């Protein structure tokens, strides 16, 4: 059996981190901090499905196709010498997904399914322009942070089959 599936889901992934370090060399021991964050709120997939019925009411299937989400990435920098910077990137990102599942017919035109999906959106980069205080040798420099978003999803669902048995 084969078919296609479209879905739109909540996909709340959030992460942030701040790291405080110390300079070496002339400014040895003086602290600086870098911060990063990434989040996404939704997931859309358009997938093909190929399956086999293993009992009259159970289908095992493989699925794969397009995945879309909006990724918001940000980074920042501060130090004890008043250097500072912040940057961000927000983009709708296309990726891919692959997975599999099982679907059981529980009543006429109604099924329950359990599914696993792996999604991969590749890299997103945020760039901050770090401005150094007056009198510093360089006026500004760039701080780039790249995020590689991949996720494993396990989910269950209920389906209604239009025009089914």
CORDAJO-V933134 format. One record per backbone hydrogen bond with DSSP energy under -1.0 kcal/mol. CO is the residue of the C=O (numbers start at 0). NH is the residue of the N-H. Records with the same first field share a line. If there is no record, write none. Layout:
# CORDAJO-V933134
CO = NH ; NH
This chain:
# CORDAJO-V933134
0 = 50
2 = 48
4 = 46
6 = 44
8 = 42
10 = 12
12 = 39
14 = 37
16 = 35
18 = 33
20 = 31
22 = 28
24 = 27
26 = 29
29 = 22
30 = 79
31 = 20
32 = 77
33 = 18
34 = 75
35 = 16
36 = 73
37 = 14
38 = 71
39 = 12
40 = 10
42 = 8
43 = 67
44 = 6
45 = 65
46 = 4
47 = 63
48 = 2
49 = 61
51 = 59
54 = 57
56 = 104
57 = 53 ; 54
58 = 102
59 = 51
60 = 100
61 = 49
62 = 98
63 = 47
64 = 96
65 = 45
66 = 94
67 = 43
68 = 92
70 = 90
71 = 38
72 = 88
73 = 36
74 = 86
75 = 34
76 = 84
77 = 32
78 = 81
82 = 78
83 = 130
84 = 76
86 = 74
88 = 72
90 = 70
92 = 68
94 = 66
95 = 119
96 = 64
97 = 117
98 = 62
99 = 115
100 = 60
101 = 113
102 = 58
103 = 111
106 = 109
108 = 160
109 = 105 ; 106
110 = 158
111 = 103
112 = 156
113 = 101
114 = 154
115 = 99
116 = 152
117 = 97
118 = 150
119 = 95
121 = 148
123 = 146
125 = 144
127 = 142
129 = 140
130 = 83
132 = 135
138 = 131
140 = 129
142 = 127
144 = 125
146 = 123
148 = 120
150 = 118
152 = 116
154 = 114
156 = 112
158 = 110
160 = 163
